[in-house]
Every structure is written in structure tokens, then in C-alpha cells.
């Protein structure tokens, strides 16, 4: 469907540029010059008009206008128009001369007329294309907000339906914690960590964004609880940033990656061959990186790959697309009996 939309969008754009070509040809048509030479020269002019139009809509509008740098946007726009007018005049004129044998430099009045015409045409086309791009972007943002709002309502309803069971489990865990003898510190510690995880999901994940320190604490508790069921000697490593700066992130984005790795970690007889490495870091330019690597049994390799596109990671990809459009990447790869997933999120502009 996306491929079909792209082809349709390209077809519409191509048709509009062809229409512009014939419109310009109609304005400057010379009955004493062959049609083909004029058409090719006009097509060159249209092509040069398309380049700054693309530059304006894809670079100038998002970089300057959307960041409220109006002065820079107008200045850049005028500069692009002037430069393109000069290029169009000389290169288009050269094509016209080669095809028709007539020079566009034959008089001052012709030079002034064509220069003014190219400048006005470039300015109008670029302005119109920028306005269309702004309208399209605005419509896309409203559509995305509508989708996010609908999904948020659906998620809240699903959460309310399931809320009674987590609350019940949370209360039972607290009861069990106090029933365990104080001497059995390991059992009490495990129940405490599980209780903290439930508290995080029940009471702290109700907001759209949460501080990264709380998300990392949740992952640390999750790994600690999962480690209880791992065979002694399993090579399990969790690397968290020691002094990460405080910033906000959507809750429960890391869990599906870690959960998938624990689900499919290998079960070799030698526990030291079973490896699961989780590295979470913050790089420059507001880039948050989660890297998860686990070994798997070669016979179950396809199962993990299929699971990587299962419900949990499908939901994760959907959330990332809605919450961080154009600001994230989620990749995975297999090397021999090792499976690696990397999530990168740019959490600020």
C-alpha cells in the first residue's frame, strides 16, 4: 500500500511539473523558433525550478520555519531563488542557443525580461511548494495526534479492565513479603523487587513521559528477578550508565527488547556459553542507545527471528513510530549463534 501511495504521489508531482513546463512555454513561446528547441529549453528551466523547490520543502521549511527562525528562512529562500535564477538563466540560455541558434543575450531588454521572469517564476513555485508542504505536514501531525489519542484511549480502557488482577497480585506480594522470615533475605529481596516492578507499572507509568532513572531502575529489577531462574554460571551482564543526565522518555520502551532476549537465550549444557549482555548508554546529541545481545540455540534461531516481529516488538515499533517519528531506529542482526538488537532514540530536538 505504501509503495502504491509513493508511485501515486510521484505521478501527481510529475504531472504538475509537466503542466508547469507547458505553462511557461505558453508564456514565452516564440513562433519564429522551432517548438522542440523551445520545449527542451523550457523543460530545463522547469527542472532547475524543481531543485530549489525540493530544497525549500525538505530542508529550509523544517530546519528554519518549524523552529521559528523566520528571518533565516526568508533570507535562505531569497538566496536560493537568486542563485537558481542565475543558474537557470545561463544554463537554460545555453541549451536554447544550442537548439535554436538564437542567443538570449541579444539585447539588454531581453536579459532584463528573462531575468525578472525566472526570478518571479522561481519565487512563486518555491513559495507555493513550501506552502503545500506546510499544509501536508500540518495534516500529517493532526492525523498522528488523532491516532495517538485513539490508541491512548484504547490502552487506558485495556488497562482499566486488567487493573484488578495486578492490584490483587501487588497486595498478595506485600502479604507474602511480611510472611517470609527476616533471615531469608534473598527471598524477601526477590519479592521486594517484584513488588517494585508492579508498583512502577501500576502507579508510575500512567504518564506519557517518565524520568530515565525510573525506567532504568525498573529494568534493573526486571533483570534481577529474571536472573533467579537462570542457571548458575550463566554469563549475564547488565551495563547501565553511572551518571546519566536526567531526561524524559516514554515508559516501558526497553522492556520488550530485554524480555525477548531472556525468552530466547540459549540453554547449552555449559552455562558459561549462555550469554546475555544488556548495555544502555547515552551518546552525544541527545541519543539514547539500548543494545541487547544474547546467544541462542541454532535450531531455535528462526524462532527468535520470528518472535522479533511478534506482538511485543510490533507494539514497540508502533509506539516508536508514533512517539518518536524520524527520531529512532530499531535494528537486529544474527551472527552465528548470537542475536543482537539495537534501539536508538533521539529524545530531544
C-alpha positions in Angstrom: 0.0 0.0 0.0 2.8 2.4 0.8 4.5 1.5 -2.5 1.3 2.3 -4.3 1.0 5.7 -2.5 4.6 6.6 -3.3 4.0 5.8 -7.0 0.8 7.8 -7.0 2.5 10.8 -5.2 5.3 10.7 -7.8 2.9 10.6 -10.6 1.0 13.6 -9.3 4.2 15.6 -8.8 5.5 14.7 -12.3 2.2 15.7 -13.9 2.3 19.1 -12.1 5.8 19.8 -13.3 4.9 18.9 -16.9 1.9 21.3 -16.6 4.2 24.0 -15.3 6.5 23.4 -18.3 3.7 23.9 -20.8 2.5 26.9 -18.9 6.0 28.5 -19.1 6.2 27.5 -22.8 2.9 29.2 -23.4 4.1 32.5 -21.8 7.5 32.7 -23.6 6.6 30.9 -26.9 8.3 32.3 -30.0 6.6 31.5 -33.3 9.8 32.0 -35.2 11.7 29.3 -33.2 11.1 25.5 -33.6 8.8 24.0 -31.0 11.2 21.2 -29.9 14.1 23.5 -29.1 11.8 25.8 -27.0 10.2 22.8 -25.3 13.6 21.3 -24.3 14.9 24.7 -23.1 11.7 25.2 -21.1 12.0 21.7 -19.6 15.5 22.6 -18.4 14.1 25.7 -16.8 11.4 23.7 -15.1 14.0 21.1 -13.9 16.1 23.9 -12.3 13.0 25.3 -10.7 12.2 21.9 -9.1 15.6 21.6 -7.4 15.2 24.7 -5.1 11.6 23.8 -4.6 12.7 20.4 -3.2 15.4 22.1 -1.1 13.0 24.5 0.3 10.3 22.0 1.3 12.7 19.3 2.6 15.4 21.4 4.2 14.5 25.1 4.7 11.0 24.7 6.0 11.7 22.0 8.6 15.1 23.5 9.7 14.2 27.2 9.9 10.5 27.8 9.6 9.4 25.0 12.0 12.0 26.2 14.5 10.6 29.8 14.3 13.7 31.2 12.6 11.6 33.3 10.2 14.4 35.7 9.3 16.8 32.8 8.4 14.0 31.1 6.4 13.2 34.2 4.3 16.9 35.1 3.8 17.7 31.5 2.7 14.7 31.4 0.5 15.7 34.6 -1.3 19.3 33.5 -1.6 18.2 30.2 -3.2 15.9 32.0 -5.6 18.7 34.4 -6.7 21.3 31.7 -7.2 18.8 29.5 -9.0 17.7 32.4 -11.3 21.3 32.9 -12.3 21.9 29.2 -13.0 18.6 28.9 -14.9 19.4 32.0 -17.0 22.9 30.8 -18.1 22.3 27.1 -18.4 18.8 27.4 -19.8 20.1 30.1 -22.2 23.0 27.8 -23.3 20.5 25.0 -24.1 18.3 27.4 -26.0 21.2 28.7 -28.1 22.4 25.2 -28.9 19.0 24.1 -30.0 17.8 27.2 -31.8 20.9 29.1 -32.7 19.4 32.2 -31.0 21.2 33.9 -28.1 19.3 35.2 -25.1 22.0 37.9 -24.7 20.9 39.7 -27.9 19.6 42.8 -26.1 19.5 44.3 -22.6 15.7 44.3 -22.6 15.6 40.5 -23.3 18.2 39.9 -20.5 16.2 42.0 -18.1 12.9 40.5 -19.1 14.1 36.9 -18.8 15.9 37.5 -15.5 12.8 39.0 -14.0 10.6 36.2 -15.3 12.9 33.5 -14.0 13.1 35.2 -10.6 9.4 35.6 -10.3 8.7 32.0 -11.5 11.3 30.6 -9.0 9.9 32.7 -6.2 6.3 31.7 -6.9 7.0 28.0 -7.4 9.2 27.8 -4.3 6.6 29.7 -2.2 3.7 27.6 -3.4 5.6 24.3 -2.8 6.6 25.4 0.7 3.0 26.3 1.5 1.8 22.9 0.2 4.5 21.1 2.3 3.4 23.1 5.4 -0.2 22.1 4.8 0.7 18.4 4.3 2.9 18.4 7.4 0.1 20.0 9.4 -2.4 17.5 8.2 0.0 14.7 9.0 0.7 15.9 12.5 -3.1 16.2 13.2 -3.6 12.7 11.8 -0.8 11.4 14.0 -2.2 13.1 17.1 -5.6 11.6 16.3 -4.1 8.1 16.1 -2.1 8.6 19.3 -5.2 9.9 21.1 -7.3 6.9 20.0 -4.5 4.4 20.9 -4.1 6.1 24.3 -7.9 5.8 25.0 -7.8 2.1 23.9 -4.7 1.5 26.1 -6.4 3.1 29.1 -9.5 1.0 28.7 -7.5 -2.2 28.4 -5.5 -1.1 31.5 -8.7 -0.5 33.5 -10.0 -3.9 32.5 -6.9 -5.6 33.7 -6.2 -3.4 36.7 -7.9 -5.6 39.3 -5.5 -8.5 38.7 -2.3 -6.5 39.1 -3.6 -4.8 42.2 -4.6 -8.1 43.6 -1.1 -9.6 42.9 0.5 -6.5 44.3 -1.3 -6.8 47.6 -0.6 -10.6 47.8 3.1 -10.0 47.2 3.2 -7.5 50.1 1.5 -10.0 52.3 3.9 -12.8 51.3 6.9 -10.4 51.9 5.9 -10.0 55.6 5.3 -13.7 55.9 8.8 -14.6 54.9 11.2 -14.8 57.8 13.7 -12.0 58.1 16.5 -14.5 58.0 15.6 -15.4 54.4 16.9 -12.2 53.0 17.2 -13.5 49.4 13.5 -14.4 49.2 12.4 -11.1 50.8 14.7 -9.2 48.4 13.2 -11.0 45.4 9.6 -10.3 46.4 10.6 -6.7 47.1 12.0 -6.3 43.6 8.9 -7.9 42.0 6.7 -5.6 44.1 8.7 -2.5 43.0 8.2 -3.6 39.3 4.4 -3.9 39.8 4.4 -0.5 41.6 6.2 1.1 38.7 3.7 -0.4 36.1 0.6 0.4 38.2 1.3 3.9 39.5 4.2 5.5 37.6 3.6 4.5 34.0 0.3 6.5 33.8 2.1 9.5 32.4 3.2 9.9 28.8 6.9 10.5 29.8 8.9 9.4 32.7 12.4 10.2 34.0 15.0 7.9 32.6 16.3 7.0 36.1 12.9 5.3 36.9 12.9 3.3 33.7 16.5 2.1 34.3 15.6 1.1 37.9 12.7 -0.9 36.5 15.0 -2.7 34.0 17.5 -3.4 36.8 14.8 -5.0 38.9 13.4 -7.0 36.0 16.9 -8.4 35.2 17.4 -9.2 38.9 14.2 -11.2 39.0 14.9 -13.0 35.8 18.3 -13.9 37.0 16.7 -16.0 39.7 15.6 -18.6 37.2 18.8 -18.6 35.3 21.3 -21.5 35.8 24.3 -20.7 37.9 27.2 -19.6 35.8 25.2 -18.0 33.0 27.1 -15.1 31.6 24.5 -12.3 32.3 25.7 -8.7 32.2 23.8 -5.5 32.6 25.7 -2.3 31.9 23.9 0.9 33.0 25.3 4.4 32.7 26.7 5.6 36.1 25.8 9.3 36.0 23.3 9.7 33.2 21.8 13.1 32.9 18.1 13.4 33.7 15.8 13.4 30.8 12.3 12.2 29.9 11.4 9.1 27.9 8.2 7.2 27.1 7.8 4.4 29.7 8.4 0.7 29.0 10.3 1.0 25.7 13.3 -1.0 26.8 11.4 -3.9 28.3 10.3 -5.7 25.1 13.9 -6.0 23.9 15.2 -7.4 27.2 12.1 -9.7 27.6 12.7 -11.1 24.1 16.3 -11.8 24.9 15.5 -13.7 28.1 12.8 -15.6 26.3 15.2 -16.9 23.7 18.5 -17.2 25.4 20.4 -20.5 24.6 20.3 -23.4 27.0 23.7 -25.0 26.4 24.8 -27.6 28.9 27.8 -25.5 29.8 26.1 -22.5 31.5 29.0 -20.2 30.7 28.2 -20.5 27.0 24.8 -19.0 27.6 25.3 -15.2 27.3 23.0 -12.2 27.6 24.5 -8.7 27.5 22.4 -5.6 28.0 24.2 -2.3 27.5 22.3 1.0 28.0 24.1 4.3 27.3 23.6 7.9 26.3 25.6 9.3 23.5 26.1 12.9 22.2 23.3 14.9 20.5 20.6 13.5 22.8 21.0 9.9 21.6 19.8 7.2 23.9 21.0 3.7 22.9 19.9 0.2 24.1 22.0 -2.8 22.9 20.9 -6.3 23.7 22.9 -9.4 22.7 22.0 -13.0 23.5 23.1 -16.4 22.4 20.5 -18.8 21.1 20.4 -22.4 20.0 20.9 -22.7 16.3 17.9 -24.9 15.9 15.7 -22.2 17.6 17.3 -19.3 15.7 14.4 -18.8 13.3 12.0 -18.9 16.2 13.7 -15.9 17.7 13.7 -14.0 14.4 10.0 -14.7 14.0 9.4 -13.6 17.6 11.3 -10.4 17.0 8.4 -9.4 14.8 5.8 -10.7 17.3 3.2 -8.8 19.3 5.6 -7.3 21.8 8.1 -5.8 19.4 5.3 -5.0 16.9 3.7 -2.8 19.6 7.1 -1.3 20.4 7.7 -0.4 16.7 4.2 1.1 16.6 4.8 3.2 19.7 8.2 4.4 18.5 6.7 5.4 15.2 4.0 7.5 17.0 6.2 8.9 19.8 9.5 9.4 18.0 8.8 9.8 14.3 12.0 10.2 12.4 14.0 10.2 15.7 14.6 6.5 16.3 16.0 3.3 14.8 15.4 -0.3 15.7 17.7 -2.9 14.1 18.6 -6.5 14.7 21.1 -9.0 13.3 22.3 -12.6 13.6 26.0 -13.6 13.7 26.4 -17.4 14.1 24.6 -18.2 17.3 24.3 -14.7 18.6 21.3 -12.4 18.2 21.7 -8.6 18.6 19.1 -5.9 18.8 19.9 -2.2 19.0 17.4 0.6 19.8 18.4 4.3 19.3 16.2 7.2 20.3 16.9 10.9 19.9 14.9 12.3 22.8 15.2 16.0 22.1 15.2 18.3 19.0 
